[in-house]
Amino acid sequence: MANNGEQMCVAKGWQDAPLIDESTLEDDLSRHFYYTLGRDKVGKSQLYLYNALALTIRDRLVARCRATKQQMHSEKRRKTAYISLEFLMGRALGNAILNLDLEEQVKLALNNYCAHIEHVAQAEHDAGLGNGGLGRLAACFLDSCASLALPVTGYGIRYEYGMFNQSIENGHQIEQPDNWLREGHPWELSAPEQAKRVKFFGHVESYTDKNGRIHRQWLDTEDVLAVPYDVPIPGYKNDIVNTLRLWKSEATDEFDLGEFNAGSYSEAVAHKNLAEQITMVLYPNDSSENGKELRLRQQYFLSSASLQDIVGLWVSQHGEKFSDFADFHVFQLNDTHPSIAVAELMRLLIDDYDLDWDAAWQITTKTMAYTNHTLLPEALEKWSVSLFARLLPRILEIIYEINARFLAQVALAWPGDVAKQQALSLIEEGSDPQVRMAYLAIVGSFSVNGVAALHTELLKEGLFKTFYELWPEKFNNKTNGVTPRRWIAHCNPKLTQLIGEKIGQDWVRDFAQISQLRRYYDDVKFHKQWQSVKLENKQRLVDLVKARCGVEFDTSMLFDVQVKRIHEYKRQLLNVLHIIHLYDRIRRGDTANLVPRCVLLGGKAAPGYYMAKRIIKLINNVADVINKDPLAQPYLRVAFLPNYNVTAMETICPATDLSEQISTAGKEASGTGNMKFMMNGALTIGTLDGANIEIRDAVGADNFFLFGAQAEQIEGIKQSYNPLHIIHNTPDLLNVMQLLESGHFNLFEPGLFDDIIGAIKSPHDPWLVAHDFDSFVQAQKAVEHAYQDQQHWTQMSILNTAASGTFSSDRTISQYSDDIWHLEALTTSSSADTAVSNSKD
């Protein structure tokens, strides 16, 4: 039965409100600027004009979002909830304008204010809802779901503070709060009447009903409200607008009035503060017990609120009949963070809706699907049983019951093999027993997927080998992809225009068509146009680097870029050693055939990650020495871009010549930066790791610069690894190490890089930096040789873009839908009534 608000809506006919079209855009912008925001002039700041424009665009999104929801809920339709602790959305304005096809109308409307879209858009803050590839992938997936008209809702957390703003002081990373909401977020719509109560703490008791059935009750809990904020996600020119629902934590009561009246103000507001802490900051440091508790609270808060939302909607429409619930719902768990959803769905079905265990488990294991994003065992989250018992006692009970029943299956599969049971148990025994969250996700899901071909094989052969032996049918691969709307059409308008002139504009919707660019491989006129676009994009990056770093890049040089989270396995350190090698060559006068290059690095190190932060310091010290050396100026310039984010990448990837994807083989699950660079015509230098393998297969070995040990060789190398021997027998590396050890890059900071030097020399270095150095140098020489022939380099660049069709997130999401979700597309507008023909190839 509809609630009173819904009945009013039907009575007044608001559900049939027409879509707002572009004809009123100019008037709507003025209305919002003058009346909604109460402004009478633009002034120096573009903030109010940006907000007015955002509200104007949002009006159009909301109308389409309402129509999309009506279509999703008007009949029983299979739907997916994409649950992720991160959504790194970037700026929303430009993407919305592109997907609604409003570029020209917006330009005309802004003319009245003597303003340009590019300048107005700069007033928007990047939404601080993620910190790296995991969150950006989730954002790309939401774009593709809407563009493919799939009924998918994203669920995440509305963090008040993002990971952190990064600045560089004396070469060191300095973390500052990322208060991205300080000036509001005009894209969201709150729905406080749909808030959910999430339980914490308390204890569990049993009671027996009149039929003699025993039930468990979670009592005396400290509840928190989860208040939803909805962000519209527009599809590309198809009038479909899906929703990203973000949860904000609030206290159930403002304060205890009795305590307040007694003068105990701090105690009265303590619960309110504790509640609001849950969504205060993205990914708290979990090195302390308080940090661990807050991180687990976030994960349960997200999972519980999201599942309550979905189950509650089902009950409101169909009553408490769950016999066919699994036929119409899929919960995609984006990595291990929301794996607690498995136990929470069991709790809701058993405790709140009185299903028996077997019925609830059948629903859970038919609706949960798990994506794994890591090959690093330490990244598979584990939480102490004692923390679980205190914070989530009922959930821990359910996990123990799941485990007991699962281990009975293991015993049947491997009779008498106690070691196998211990290895697969959801509980890791020891002095401080731990709950293995990834194992919970695998046991409770019908699908477990990796995110690149090699990654999935390594999961099956290594990390989850025994689970694969038990349930081979669960495991599948879904190679990641990125949305071509943001990562070419939006961020590289000149290239978009050029491609459109040659092959038409349908490639933005059907990215498989990008392969038609191969026809222009030998077209000399097209080569010049391609080079001209790259030069313009390089100038944009030159301006950014000058403004942010104070370093003057030169557009005539090779632009060599590595931007990503700072981590030892991603091997920014190997890149720095190569930079030092180039500097050493210059200082020795070995400049024959040396291609002048500008090297850009960027990325954030986790605040508690000592070695990553030390590597940032090394990068900046090396850059400072090189950029001040007049001998180096004609050949080499180096910069570290602070506060790397989505918006910065939109300038970086169109300008890049060489994409550094140099992780130790077998450590990077997939990578998505490699795909963004490839789409924009950059060539890749990389190891056979993650999606690099598929990129190389797609573009051809001759158009990819390969180096380094392969994944299957790593263990053999480690058994007799002797980096000191390698250093003394590799003259180039010996020279580099002598410069490092002499303190050349830390003359007034003695001993600063001793830990880095020790890590390179250590026979236990898991990243094999010294081992892969010489191979890396040789591959870089091949880069220099190729770049000297600009016609050939341009051909390779064109081929990289032409071969990038398979790395569209549209292809990835089509595979998720076909193989896991089994969704039926919504009806779209006539402008997009042709299905994406090749997205499922």
Buried (B, 14 or more C-beta within 10 A) or exposed (E): EEEEEEEEBEEEEEEEEEEBEBEBBBEBBBBBBEEBBEBEEBEEEBBBBBBBBBBBBBBBBBBBBBBBBEBBBEEEEBBBBBBBBBBBBBBBBBBBBBBBEBEEBBEEBBEEBEBEBEEBBEBBBBBBBBBBBBBBBBBBBBBBBBBBBBBBBBBBBBBBBBBBBBEBEEBEBEBEEBEBBEEEBBBBBBEEEBBBEBBBEBEBEEEEEEEEEEEBEBEEBBBBBBBBBBBBBBBBBBBBBBBBBBBBBBBBEEBBEEBBEEEBEEEBBBBBEBBBBBBBBBBBBBEEEEBBBBBBBBBBBBBBBBBBBBBBEBBEEBEEEBEEBBEBBBBBBBBBBBBBBBBBBBBBBBBEBEBEBEBBBBBBBBBBBBBBBBBBEEEBBBBBBEBBBBBBBBBBBBBBBBBEEBBEEBBEBBEEEEEBBEEBBBBBEEEEBBBBBBBBBBBBBBBBBBBBBBBBBBBBEEBBEBBBEBBEEBBBBBBBBBBBBBBBBBBBBBBBEBBBEBBEBEBBBBBBBBBBBEEBBEBEEBBEBBBEBBEBBBEBBBEBBEEBBEBEBBBEBBBBBBBBBBBBBBBBBBBBBBBBBBBBBBBEEEBEEBBBBBBBBBBBBBBEBEBBBBBBBBBBBBBBBBBEEEEBBEBBBBBBBBBBBBBBBBBBBBBBBBBBBBBBBBBBBBBBBBBBBBBBBBBBBBBBBBBBBBBBEBBEEEBBBBBBBBBEBBEEEBEEBEBEEBBEEBEBBEBBBEBBEEBBBBEEEEEBBBEBBEBBBBEEBBBBBBBBBBBBBEBBBEBBEBBEEEEEBBBBBBBBBBBBBBBBBBBBBBBBBEBBBEBEBBEBBEEBEEBBEBBBE
